Amino acid sequence: MTFSLNSSMAQSKQVLDSLLSPLYDIDNSKNISKAPQAKQIMNYGDKVLPILATYFADTTTTNIKSECQNIYLTKGEVAIILADRIEMMPYMTLTGIQNCLMEFCEGNPNLIEYYLTAIRRDNAKVFKEKYSDWLSSDDRKKWPPHVNNKTVKKKKS
């Protein structure tokens, strides 16, 4: 049982690697979710979130520019953006920062991008741990974006 679970995880990570790789050459962070590979990752839904979280601490720089933050994204930040697009994160809980107005960069669909400099400052490994704890928490089960994700999936079936 353990072997098949680990084998499945490894296979899933390989598939995810192959889908993420072409994304690293996108020029602007606003376009990440428009790429076919990103759409395919997002279509996996919340099942892929624990695997995406394993990438969060990867500090390898990509060619993706965040005009909003004036930085080039890391591979980990690309995974963070995709995870947030699949299921919105509780920003205050994970970063300690609340942006009540949700305004920072007009036309950018990646709300988590506002918090990337704070995530960098506080260390992406710490963010990864907080997020992983969040994924398995009882609080998440009551979190409206999580509940709504489950409702949408049930309606589609």
N, C-alpha and C positions, 0 to 999 in steps of 0.2 A: 504493500500500500504506500509506504513512504517513498519507495523508488519511483512509482508511477507519478506521485504527486511532484516530486523533485524533477522528474523527467518532463512533466507537463509544464512546470514553471520555467525550466530551461528552454523548452521549445517556444513558449509564449514570449520569453525575453528575446529570443532570436528573431521572432516575427516582429516584435516591437522595434528591435534594433534596425531591421530592414526598412521599417516604415518611418522611423525617426531620421535616419541618415540623410535622405534627400531634403528634409526640412531645414537642415542646418545651413543650406545655401540660399535660403529665401532672403531677400534684401531688407524687408521691413517687417517688424513684428506684427503690424496690423494684418499682414497677409498670412500668418501661420495657419489659422483655422480655415482658410480658403483652399489650401492645398489638398489634393485628393488623399494623400497619405494621412494627413491630420484628420480628415473626415472619417477615414476608415478607423483610426484609433478611437475617435470620439464615438463611433457607432458601437464599439465594444461595450460602452456604458461603464457603470461603476465597477464591474468585474475587473477592469484593467487598472483601477486606481492603485492597488497595492504594488503592482509591478511598476507602474509609472513612478511611484514614490521612491523606488530603488535608484532612480536616476537623479533625484533632486540635488544630491551633493556633488554631482559632476561639474567641476569648474572649468572644463575645457571650453574655450571661447569659440563661438560660431561666427558666421558672417552676417547674422541677423542683427540689424540695428534697431534699437528702441529709440525712436525720435523723442518720445515722451521723457525718457530718463537720460537720454544722450549717452547710452552705453551700448556695447555689443553684448548680446545675451550669451549665457553659457548653455551648455547642453542641459544642465539641470533646470535652468530657468525655462527652457522650452517645455520640458516635462511638467513643470509647475503650471505653466500657462494652459497646457492641454488638460491637466487634471482639473483645473479650475473651470475650464469650459465644459467638462463633463458634469461636474457637480461643484457649484459655487462653494468656496471655502469660507469658514467663519474667520474673516480677516483679523478681527480684534483678538480672538482667542489664540490664533497662531502667530501673530506678529506683535501684538500689544498696541497696535495703532488702529484708530477708527477714523475713517474718512466719511463723515456723515453725508456730504454732498455728492460723493462719487464722481466728482469732477476733477480732472487733471489733464486729460489729453483728449481733445475733441475727436470723435470718430474712431477711437480705439476700442475694439470689442474686448480687449484683455484687461479686465478690471484689476486683476492681481498685479499687473505691471506697476501700478502705483506703489506697491509694497516691496518691489524687488531690491531697491537700495537698502531698505531696512533688513530684508532677509540676508543680503550680503554682509551688512554690518554685524548682524548677530550670528552669522555663520549658517550656511545652508545645511550643514549636518544637524544642527539644533532644530532648524525648521523641519527637516525630514523626520526627525524623531517625534516632534510635536504632531506633525501631520499623521504619521503612522499610528500614534496613540489615539488621535482624533478618529481615524477610520474605524477603530475597533471599540470606540466608546459608546456608552449608553446615550450620551448627549447627542451624538450624530443621528441615532435612530429617531430622534424627535426633531432634528434640524429640518426646517421646511424644504430646502433644496433636495435633501435626501428623500424625504417623504414624497415630494412631488415627482422625483425620478421614478420611484416605485409605482406611483399612481399611473404615470404615463405608460410605463411598460405593461401594466396590467390591462390598460385600456386597449393597447395595440394587439394584445394576444387574442 
